[in-house]
Amino acid sequence: MAVTRLERKGRKNKNVAKKRITDIQRLTLTPVIKNVDIEAIKAEFEAKKAKAKPAKKSEAPIAASEEAVEK
């Protein structure tokens, strides 16, 4: 009786094992820890908040439209 080889099954098993290893490596990879200045980021957000508040209470377009009506 001749011996047959299950080549497709062998390739599939190797690919499954390789994918499993790469998935484990990807999930356990730790990101690079960078030195971040938290106080500078907080100050940047505060500056953006301060800049955004006065812009909302702008009533210049209403006064301009009244002048156009008077002429």
Secondary structure, 3 states (H helix, E strand, C coil): CCCCCCHHHHHHHHHHHHHHHHHHHHHHCCCCCCCCCHHHHHHHHHHHHHHHHHHHCCCHHHHHHHHHHHC
